[in-house]
Amino acid sequence: MNTEILAALTVFVLAILCGFAVISKVPATLHTPLMSGANSIHGIVLVGSMLIAATATDVLSQVLSLVAVAFATMNVVGGYVVTDRMLQMFRKKPTSPKPAEKGEA
C-alpha cells in the first residue's frame, strides 16, 4: 500500500476517534450552544470544499466535490437553524392585549 494513502488513512481514523471522544464528553445541555459556536468552522469547511470543487478536473472528482459542497452547505444551514430554534426558546412570548371593558370605546 502507498505510504501517503496509509498516512492519510491514519490521520482520518485518528480524527474520527478524537472527535468521538471529545463530543461524547459534552453534556446535552451544552451541545446546542457549541453547535452555534461551530458555525464559523462549518463555513471554513464550505469554503474549502468550494475551492476543491473549482480545481476538479475529471468527472469523479467533480462529483465528489459536488457532494462535499452539498454536505458542507447542509451543515452550515442546519447549524443556523438549530441556533435560531435555540434563541427562540429564550424570547418572550407576545402577550395578547387585554380585552376592552364595556365602558370603553
VOKOLSE-399975 format. One record per residue (C-alpha): residue number from 0; residue in one letter; x, z, y. Coordinates in Angstrom, 3 decimals, padded with zeros to 6 digits, m for minus. Example, Ala and Ser with C-alpha at 12.3 -4.5 7.8 and 13.67 -1.06 7.14 Angstrom:
% VOKOLSE-399975
<vodo = 0&fivo = a&u = 012.300&w = 007.800&v = m004.500> $
<vodo = 1&fivo = s&u = 013.670&w = 007.140&v = m001.060> $
//
This chain:
% VOKOLSE-399975
<vodo = 0&fivo = m&u = 000.000&w = 000.000&v = 000.000> $
<vodo = 1&fivo = n&u = 001.202&w = m000.783&v = 003.506> $
<vodo = 2&fivo = t&u = 002.684&w = 002.284&v = 005.255> $
<vodo = 3&fivo = e&u = 000.861&w = 001.508&v = 008.522> $
<vodo = 4&fivo = i&u = m002.503&w = 001.453&v = 006.765> $
<vodo = 5&fivo = l&u = m001.651&w = 004.672&v = 004.921> $
<vodo = 6&fivo = a&u = m000.635&w = 006.375&v = 008.184> $
<vodo = 7&fivo = a&u = m003.814&w = 005.204&v = 009.932> $
<vodo = 8&fivo = l&u = m005.945&w = 006.360&v = 006.997> $
<vodo = 9&fivo = t&u = m004.207&w = 009.748&v = 007.022> $
<vodo = 10&fivo = v&u = m004.902&w = 010.213&v = 010.737> $
<vodo = 11&fivo = f&u = m008.520&w = 009.156&v = 010.207> $
<vodo = 12&fivo = v&u = m009.083&w = 011.648&v = 007.378> $
<vodo = 13&fivo = l&u = m007.371&w = 014.460&v = 009.306> $
<vodo = 14&fivo = a&u = m009.530&w = 013.697&v = 012.371> $
<vodo = 15&fivo = i&u = m012.673&w = 013.922&v = 010.241> $
<vodo = 16&fivo = l&u = m011.612&w = 017.256&v = 008.744> $
<vodo = 17&fivo = c&u = m010.571&w = 018.675&v = 012.120> $
<vodo = 18&fivo = g&u = m013.802&w = 017.539&v = 013.772> $
<vodo = 19&fivo = f&u = m015.901&w = 019.024&v = 010.990> $
<vodo = 20&fivo = a&u = m014.030&w = 022.330&v = 011.220> $
<vodo = 21&fivo = v&u = m014.486&w = 022.531&v = 014.989> $
<vodo = 22&fivo = i&u = m018.164&w = 021.521&v = 015.037> $
<vodo = 23&fivo = s&u = m019.140&w = 023.813&v = 012.159> $
<vodo = 24&fivo = k&u = m017.908&w = 026.829&v = 014.144> $
<vodo = 25&fivo = v&u = m020.173&w = 026.088&v = 017.146> $
<vodo = 26&fivo = p&u = m023.381&w = 028.168&v = 017.209> $
<vodo = 27&fivo = a&u = m026.659&w = 026.266&v = 017.534> $
<vodo = 28&fivo = t&u = m027.340&w = 027.704&v = 020.998> $
<vodo = 29&fivo = l&u = m024.164&w = 026.131&v = 022.361> $
<vodo = 30&fivo = h&u = m024.497&w = 022.757&v = 020.689> $
<vodo = 31&fivo = t&u = m026.699&w = 021.129&v = 023.345> $
<vodo = 32&fivo = p&u = m024.589&w = 022.195&v = 026.366> $
<vodo = 33&fivo = l&u = m021.477&w = 020.978&v = 024.565> $
<vodo = 34&fivo = m&u = m023.194&w = 017.660&v = 023.849> $
<vodo = 35&fivo = s&u = m023.979&w = 017.200&v = 027.514> $
<vodo = 36&fivo = g&u = m020.411&w = 018.017&v = 028.452> $
<vodo = 37&fivo = a&u = m019.102&w = 015.492&v = 025.954> $
<vodo = 38&fivo = n&u = m020.880&w = 012.540&v = 027.593> $
<vodo = 39&fivo = s&u = m017.719&w = 011.668&v = 029.505> $
<vodo = 40&fivo = i&u = m015.817&w = 011.396&v = 026.226> $
<vodo = 41&fivo = h&u = m018.528&w = 009.142&v = 024.821> $
<vodo = 42&fivo = g&u = m018.203&w = 006.979&v = 027.935> $
<vodo = 43&fivo = i&u = m014.481&w = 006.582&v = 027.272> $
<vodo = 44&fivo = v&u = m015.277&w = 005.540&v = 023.692> $
<vodo = 45&fivo = l&u = m017.714&w = 002.938&v = 025.044> $
<vodo = 46&fivo = v&u = m015.122&w = 001.518&v = 027.448> $
<vodo = 47&fivo = g&u = m012.548&w = 001.390&v = 024.655> $
<vodo = 48&fivo = s&u = m014.926&w = m000.424&v = 022.329> $
<vodo = 49&fivo = m&u = m015.730&w = m002.949&v = 025.064> $
<vodo = 50&fivo = l&u = m012.013&w = m003.576&v = 025.641> $
<vodo = 51&fivo = i&u = m011.530&w = m004.161&v = 021.928> $
<vodo = 52&fivo = a&u = m014.562&w = m006.476&v = 021.875> $
<vodo = 53&fivo = a&u = m013.087&w = m008.503&v = 024.732> $
<vodo = 54&fivo = t&u = m009.936&w = m009.208&v = 022.732> $
<vodo = 55&fivo = a&u = m011.673&w = m010.001&v = 019.419> $
<vodo = 56&fivo = t&u = m010.741&w = m013.461&v = 018.175> $
<vodo = 57&fivo = d&u = m012.145&w = m014.002&v = 014.680> $
<vodo = 58&fivo = v&u = m015.729&w = m013.580&v = 013.527> $
<vodo = 59&fivo = l&u = m015.179&w = m010.357&v = 011.555> $
<vodo = 60&fivo = s&u = m013.504&w = m008.568&v = 014.466> $
<vodo = 61&fivo = q&u = m016.243&w = m009.786&v = 016.830> $
<vodo = 62&fivo = v&u = m018.972&w = m008.430&v = 014.542> $
<vodo = 63&fivo = l&u = m017.184&w = m005.111&v = 014.055> $
<vodo = 64&fivo = s&u = m016.575&w = m004.759&v = 017.793> $
<vodo = 65&fivo = l&u = m020.242&w = m005.529&v = 018.473> $
<vodo = 66&fivo = v&u = m021.215&w = m002.766&v = 016.066> $
<vodo = 67&fivo = a&u = m018.732&w = m000.403&v = 017.748> $
<vodo = 68&fivo = v&u = m020.163&w = m001.182&v = 021.199> $
<vodo = 69&fivo = a&u = m023.723&w = m000.699&v = 019.918> $
<vodo = 70&fivo = f&u = m022.928&w = 002.679&v = 018.310> $
<vodo = 71&fivo = a&u = m020.989&w = 003.868&v = 021.353> $
<vodo = 72&fivo = t&u = m023.879&w = 002.861&v = 023.621> $
<vodo = 73&fivo = m&u = m026.388&w = 004.703&v = 021.429> $
<vodo = 74&fivo = n&u = m024.126&w = 007.748&v = 021.521> $
<vodo = 75&fivo = v&u = m023.909&w = 007.762&v = 025.325> $
<vodo = 76&fivo = v&u = m027.639&w = 007.184&v = 025.829> $
<vodo = 77&fivo = g&u = m028.520&w = 009.791&v = 023.202> $
<vodo = 78&fivo = g&u = m026.267&w = 012.332&v = 024.899> $
<vodo = 79&fivo = y&u = m028.006&w = 011.834&v = 028.223> $
<vodo = 80&fivo = v&u = m031.453&w = 012.024&v = 026.589> $
<vodo = 81&fivo = v&u = m030.512&w = 015.328&v = 024.961> $
<vodo = 82&fivo = t&u = m029.151&w = 016.616&v = 028.267> $
<vodo = 83&fivo = d&u = m032.342&w = 015.621&v = 030.079> $
<vodo = 84&fivo = r&u = m034.507&w = 017.349&v = 027.484> $
<vodo = 85&fivo = m&u = m032.352&w = 020.456&v = 027.732> $
<vodo = 86&fivo = l&u = m032.659&w = 020.533&v = 031.514> $
<vodo = 87&fivo = q&u = m036.434&w = 020.100&v = 031.300> $
<vodo = 88&fivo = m&u = m036.617&w = 023.369&v = 029.390> $
<vodo = 89&fivo = f&u = m035.293&w = 025.207&v = 032.442> $
<vodo = 90&fivo = r&u = m037.530&w = 023.573&v = 035.063> $
<vodo = 91&fivo = k&u = m040.508&w = 025.455&v = 036.387> $
<vodo = 92&fivo = k&u = m043.772&w = 024.030&v = 035.216> $
<vodo = 93&fivo = p&u = m046.006&w = 022.854&v = 038.068> $
<vodo = 94&fivo = t&u = m048.825&w = 025.236&v = 038.770> $
<vodo = 95&fivo = s&u = m052.300&w = 023.896&v = 039.237> $
<vodo = 96&fivo = p&u = m053.873&w = 024.532&v = 042.656> $
<vodo = 97&fivo = k&u = m056.314&w = 027.397&v = 042.841> $
<vodo = 98&fivo = p&u = m059.946&w = 026.296&v = 042.822> $
<vodo = 99&fivo = a&u = m061.602&w = 026.374&v = 046.210> $
<vodo = 100&fivo = e&u = m064.055&w = 029.178&v = 046.766> $
<vodo = 101&fivo = k&u = m067.691&w = 028.433&v = 047.540> $
<vodo = 102&fivo = g&u = m067.456&w = 029.318&v = 051.242> $
<vodo = 103&fivo = e&u = m064.505&w = 026.967&v = 051.909> $
<vodo = 104&fivo = a&u = m064.977&w = 023.299&v = 052.568> $
//
